[in-house]
């Protein structure tokens, strides 16, 4: 019996060590909001997605929302970031304040002239790596048409190993209706960039079915 007790203790120690080796189990989400041109008209849809994510995240998870504008590789473009408290009641209060701040931003947002999606992705990678979450999800709420300010360099490999990148609400431009190949080419180019960086890629355009974000 004594021998059995010793074996049980050793098993518990082994399992604990294994769980530590596997690293953190929390989730980190970084959402990029395209605020260029007429795409700002879509931001009411973004708010629905943000509310969905807030409802799904648990205490200890991390969530940041940032705007994609003329120069997005900057922490100043982060609208709100939060690692939720381990106490559920406190985490719920943080989520309520989060919703209030996003609502305030959307009401007062001003369209930008350019769309630095790559810069936003670089900032997302930096944030989620520093947050050290077990799962890393980047959402891109955009038509995926990148337009850079003259002189900006964004031909930079994306280090996305272990990241899930999900494009949501990829609306079609007028030119896409004229030539659908432009839309398909844009999606393919972004998928190639993400996969080349070691990440996974997904597109969700049906905003009534957001569960695949966390699959």
JOTA-V746263 format. One record per residue. RES is the residue in three letters. SS is DSSP state (H for helix, E for strand, - for the rest). PSI is psi as a letter, one per 40 degrees, with the letter a starting at -180 (none if undefined). Layout:
res->(RES | RES)
ss->(SS | SS)
psi->(PSI | PSI)
//
This chain:
res->(UNK | UNK | UNK | UNK | UNK | UNK | UNK | UNK | UNK | UNK | UNK | UNK | UNK | UNK | UNK | UNK | UNK | UNK | UNK | UNK | UNK | UNK | UNK | UNK | UNK | UNK | UNK | UNK | UNK | UNK | UNK | UNK | UNK | UNK | UNK | UNK | UNK | UNK | UNK | UNK | UNK | UNK | UNK | UNK | UNK | UNK | UNK | UNK | UNK | UNK | UNK | UNK | UNK | UNK | UNK | UNK | UNK | UNK | UNK | UNK | UNK | UNK | UNK | UNK | UNK | UNK | UNK | UNK | UNK | UNK | UNK | UNK | UNK | UNK | UNK | UNK | UNK | UNK | UNK | UNK | UNK | UNK | UNK | UNK | UNK | UNK | UNK | UNK | UNK | UNK | UNK | UNK | UNK | UNK | UNK | UNK | UNK | UNK | UNK | UNK | UNK | UNK | UNK | UNK | UNK | UNK | UNK | UNK | UNK | UNK | UNK | UNK | UNK | UNK | UNK | UNK | UNK | UNK | UNK | UNK | UNK | UNK | UNK | UNK | UNK | UNK | UNK | UNK | UNK | UNK | UNK | UNK | UNK | UNK | UNK | UNK | UNK | UNK | UNK | UNK | UNK | UNK | UNK | UNK | UNK | UNK | UNK | UNK | UNK | UNK | UNK | UNK | UNK | UNK | UNK | UNK | UNK | UNK | UNK | UNK | UNK | UNK | UNK | UNK | UNK | UNK | UNK | UNK | UNK | UNK | UNK | UNK | UNK | UNK | UNK | UNK | UNK | UNK | UNK | UNK | UNK | UNK | UNK | UNK | UNK | UNK | UNK | UNK | UNK | UNK | UNK | UNK | UNK | UNK | UNK | UNK | UNK | UNK | UNK | UNK | UNK | UNK | UNK | UNK | UNK | UNK | UNK | UNK | UNK | UNK | UNK | UNK | UNK | UNK | UNK)
ss->(- | H | H | H | H | H | H | H | H | H | H | H | H | H | H | H | H | H | H | H | H | - | - | - | - | - | E | E | E | E | E | E | E | E | - | E | H | H | H | H | H | H | H | H | H | H | H | H | H | H | H | H | H | H | H | H | - | - | - | - | - | E | E | E | E | E | E | E | - | - | - | - | - | - | H | H | H | E | E | E | E | E | E | - | - | - | - | H | H | H | H | H | H | H | H | H | H | H | H | H | H | H | H | H | H | H | H | H | - | - | - | E | - | - | E | - | H | H | H | H | H | H | H | H | H | H | H | H | H | H | H | - | - | - | E | E | E | E | E | E | E | - | - | - | - | - | E | - | - | - | - | - | - | - | - | - | - | - | - | - | - | - | E | E | E | E | E | E | - | - | - | - | - | H | H | H | H | H | - | H | H | H | H | H | H | H | H | H | H | H | H | H | H | H | H | H | - | - | - | E | E | E | E | E | - | - | - | - | - | - | H | H | H | H | -)
psi->(d | d | d | d | d | d | d | d | d | d | d | d | d | d | d | d | d | d | d | d | d | e | a | i | e | i | h | h | h | h | h | h | h | h | f | i | b | e | e | d | e | e | d | d | d | d | d | d | d | d | d | d | d | d | d | d | i | i | h | e | i | i | h | i | h | i | i | h | a | d | g | e | g | h | d | e | e | h | d | h | i | h | h | h | i | e | h | d | d | d | d | d | d | d | d | d | d | d | d | d | d | d | d | d | d | d | d | e | i | h | i | i | d | i | g | g | d | d | d | d | d | d | d | d | d | d | d | d | d | d | d | f | i | d | h | h | h | h | h | h | g | i | e | e | h | h | h | i | i | h | e | h | h | e | g | h | h | h | g | f | h | e | i | h | h | h | h | i | f | g | i | h | i | d | d | d | d | d | g | e | d | d | d | d | d | d | d | d | d | d | d | d | d | d | d | d | e | e | i | i | i | i | h | h | e | g | e | e | g | e | d | e | d | e | none)
//
